[in-house]
Amino acid sequence: MSLLVIHGGAGRLRSEERQAAIAAALSSISKTAWPTLERAGARAAVVHAVQLLEDNPLFNAGLGSKLQVDGAARLSASLCDGTRQRFSGVVNVEGLANPILLCRQLLEEKDRVLAGEGALQRAQELGLRTADMRTEEAIATWKRGVEGQTGTVGAVAVDSAGQVAAASSTGGRGLERKGRVSDSCTVAGNYANRTSAITTTGVGEDIIDGALAVRLAESSRRGEDLGLAADKLIEEMVSREWMAGFIGLDTQGSWVARHTTEALYWWVRGEHTDRGFWNANGSTG
């Protein structure tokens, strides 16, 4: 059973017009990435979906990312192949259009997590596209001194062979100190094992404190129902006032979308499923 779940970030509830635009974008991106899932499998599909999310300035990843305190866009991303139990990441790279494409390459290399100038250098060696990823809107927000809290994109998938993968990408919180590291390039924020794949969004420090992605995936690996494990995790997140959300799925075809923020923007696409919400929790299977 093939299944693809993507998200466009958690945080505050947007205007109705913005919500509609996000929903349309998520629907379109999931539709575009679906043939990749069927043809090339879970890992290729999550990379494709996140690349499309990075290319859309509606989302805080790639083009249009939030800016750090000095006005620079420094991007982070990660990719986890659950079937192979292999993780790759990019940390605070500046001037790279699609960090997730570098993660795809690093997954096959000895040095699988690269930061800053080293990440950019490797991307240039590979011929990946470099560009200034700041938009006029992002620069205007930075000039107004508007500090964000949340914002990440992500995708999880299971293919017909039962292989699972998770991918994540972010521009960070916005106005953070230079050098701050988000959750998106860690297993707290993005993780998959042989039975499930989880990716998170929200306040990175809360996600790291709770080790959210790896905890939920490991609960599933131990045989716990994914939905029940997600409910328990949300209860703890509420009690600790952790502001975050996550999407996940397992090899049995169950999926979850949960959040403690005002909104989580997500879409799920399967052989008999095509729907999304932007301010509600949901699960099936």
C-alpha positions in Angstrom: 0.0 0.0 0.0 1.5 3.3 -1.1 0.9 6.5 0.9 2.3 10.0 0.9 1.8 12.6 3.6 3.3 16.1 3.4 3.1 19.3 5.5 3.7 22.9 5.0 4.4 23.9 8.6 2.7 24.5 11.9 2.1 27.7 13.8 -0.4 30.4 13.8 -3.7 30.2 11.8 -3.4 32.2 8.6 -6.0 34.3 6.8 -8.6 32.4 4.9 -7.0 33.5 1.6 -3.6 32.3 2.7 -5.0 29.0 4.0 -6.7 28.3 0.6 -3.4 29.0 -1.2 -1.5 26.7 1.1 -4.1 23.9 0.7 -4.1 24.3 -3.1 -0.3 24.1 -3.1 -0.1 21.1 -0.9 -2.7 19.3 -3.0 -0.8 20.0 -6.2 2.5 19.1 -4.8 1.3 15.7 -3.4 -0.3 15.0 -6.8 2.9 15.9 -8.6 5.0 13.7 -6.3 2.7 10.7 -6.4 3.9 9.2 -9.7 7.5 9.4 -8.3 6.3 7.3 -5.3 4.8 4.7 -7.6 7.7 4.6 -10.0 10.8 5.2 -7.8 9.8 4.4 -4.3 9.4 6.2 -0.9 12.8 7.9 -0.7 12.6 9.5 -4.1 9.0 10.6 -3.4 9.8 12.5 -0.2 12.8 14.2 -1.8 10.6 15.2 -4.8 7.8 16.5 -2.6 10.2 18.5 -0.3 12.0 19.9 -3.4 8.7 21.2 -4.6 7.9 22.7 -1.2 11.3 24.4 -1.1 10.6 25.9 -4.5 7.3 27.4 -3.4 7.7 30.8 -1.6 4.5 30.2 0.4 6.5 27.9 2.7 9.4 28.6 5.1 12.0 26.4 3.3 14.2 27.1 0.3 12.8 30.1 -1.6 11.2 32.6 0.8 12.8 31.2 3.9 12.8 33.4 7.1 15.9 35.4 7.7 18.2 35.2 10.7 19.1 38.2 12.8 21.8 39.4 10.4 19.4 39.2 7.4 20.8 36.0 5.9 18.8 33.0 4.9 20.5 29.9 6.2 18.7 26.6 5.4 18.7 23.2 7.0 17.3 19.9 5.8 17.5 16.1 6.3 16.6 12.8 4.7 16.1 9.5 6.5 15.8 6.2 4.6 14.0 4.0 7.1 14.6 0.7 5.3 18.3 1.3 5.2 18.4 3.0 8.6 20.5 5.8 7.1 20.3 9.6 7.8 21.8 12.6 6.0 21.6 16.3 6.9 22.5 19.8 5.9 22.9 22.5 8.6 22.7 26.3 8.1 23.8 26.4 4.4 23.5 29.8 2.7 22.9 30.3 -1.0 21.7 26.7 -1.9 18.4 26.5 -3.7 17.4 23.0 -2.6 19.1 21.6 0.5 17.1 18.4 0.2 18.9 17.6 -3.1 22.2 17.8 -1.2 20.8 15.5 1.5 19.9 13.0 -1.3 23.5 12.9 -2.4 25.0 12.8 1.1 22.9 9.8 1.9 25.4 7.8 -0.2 28.6 9.4 1.1 30.9 8.8 4.1 30.3 12.3 5.5 26.5 12.5 5.7 25.9 15.6 7.7 27.5 18.9 6.5 27.2 22.4 7.7 27.6 26.0 6.4 30.5 26.5 4.0 31.3 22.9 3.8 27.8 22.0 2.7 27.8 24.8 0.1 31.2 23.6 -1.2 29.9 20.1 -1.7 26.8 21.3 -3.4 28.9 23.4 -5.8 31.1 20.3 -6.5 27.9 18.4 -7.4 26.6 21.2 -9.6 23.5 21.9 -7.5 21.8 25.2 -8.1 22.9 28.1 -5.9 21.0 31.3 -5.5 20.0 34.0 -3.1 16.9 32.5 -1.5 15.6 35.7 0.1 12.3 37.1 -1.3 11.0 40.7 -1.0 8.4 39.5 1.5 11.0 37.7 3.7 13.3 40.8 3.7 10.3 43.1 4.6 9.4 40.8 7.5 13.0 40.9 8.7 13.1 44.7 8.5 10.0 44.9 10.6 11.7 42.8 13.2 9.0 40.1 13.2 10.3 37.0 15.0 8.7 33.8 14.0 8.3 30.7 16.0 7.6 27.9 13.6 7.9 26.8 10.1 9.2 23.7 8.3 8.2 21.6 5.4 8.2 17.8 5.4 7.1 14.6 3.7 6.8 10.9 4.7 6.0 8.0 2.4 5.6 4.3 2.2 5.8 2.5 -1.1 4.3 -0.7 -2.5 7.4 -2.6 -1.4 6.9 -1.5 2.2 9.9 0.9 2.2 9.6 4.1 4.2 11.3 7.4 4.2 11.1 10.9 5.8 12.4 14.3 4.6 12.4 17.8 6.1 13.6 21.3 5.2 13.4 24.7 6.9 14.5 28.3 6.9 14.5 28.3 10.7 12.5 30.4 13.2 13.4 33.8 11.9 15.5 36.5 13.6 17.4 33.7 15.5 21.0 34.1 16.5 23.6 33.2 13.8 24.6 29.6 14.4 21.4 28.5 15.9 20.6 24.9 14.8 17.0 23.8 14.1 15.5 20.4 14.7 15.0 19.7 11.0 18.5 18.5 10.5 18.3 16.1 13.5 16.6 12.8 14.3 14.4 14.6 16.8 12.8 16.4 13.9 13.0 13.9 11.1 13.3 10.1 11.4 12.3 6.8 9.9 12.9 3.2 10.7 11.8 -0.1 9.0 8.2 0.3 10.2 7.4 4.0 10.2 8.4 7.5 9.2 7.9 10.7 11.1 8.7 14.4 10.4 7.9 17.3 12.7 7.4 21.1 12.6 7.1 23.8 15.2 9.4 25.2 17.9 12.7 23.5 17.2 13.9 23.6 20.8 10.7 21.9 22.0 11.0 19.2 19.3 14.6 18.5 20.4 13.7 18.5 24.1 11.1 15.8 23.3 13.0 13.9 20.7 9.6 13.8 19.0 10.3 12.1 15.7 12.5 9.3 16.9 10.4 8.6 20.0 7.2 8.2 17.9 8.9 6.1 15.3 10.4 3.8 17.9 7.1 3.4 19.6 5.7 2.1 16.3 8.7 -0.2 15.9 8.0 -1.8 19.2 4.5 -2.7 18.0 2.4 0.1 19.5 -0.4 1.4 17.4 0.7 4.6 15.6 -2.4 6.5 16.4 -2.4 5.6 20.1 1.3 6.4 20.3 0.7 9.8 18.7 -2.2 10.5 21.2 0.1 9.8 24.1 2.8 12.0 22.7 0.4 14.9 22.2 -0.8 14.6 25.8 2.8 15.0 27.0 3.4 17.9 24.6 0.4 19.7 25.9 1.4 19.1 29.5 4.9 20.4 28.8 3.6 23.3 26.7 5.7 22.1 23.7 4.5 23.9 20.6 4.9 21.6 17.6 3.2 19.3 15.2 4.1 16.1 13.3 3.0 13.9 10.5 3.8 10.2 10.3 2.8 6.8 8.7 3.7 3.2 9.0 4.0 0.2 6.8 0.5 -1.0 7.7 -1.0 2.1 6.0 -1.9 4.1 9.1 -1.0 7.8 9.2 -1.2 10.6 11.7 -1.2 14.4 11.7 -1.2 16.0 15.1 -0.3 19.4 16.5 -0.4 21.6 19.6 0.0 24.8 17.7 -3.0 26.8 16.3 -2.6 25.1 12.9 -0.8 22.4 11.0 -1.0 22.5 7.2 -0.9 19.0 5.8 -2.1 16.8 2.9 -2.4 13.0 2.6 -2.5 11.1 -0.7 -3.0 7.4 -1.2 -4.5 4.9 -3.5 -8.0 5.7 -2.1 -7.2 9.0 -0.2 -6.8 12.6 -1.2 -7.5 15.1 1.4 -6.0 17.7 3.8 -6.7 20.1 6.7 -5.1 23.3 7.8 -6.3 23.7 11.4 -7.4 20.3 12.5 -5.9 17.1 13.8 -6.5 13.9 11.9 -5.6 10.3 11.5 -6.8 7.2 9.7 -6.1 3.5 9.4 
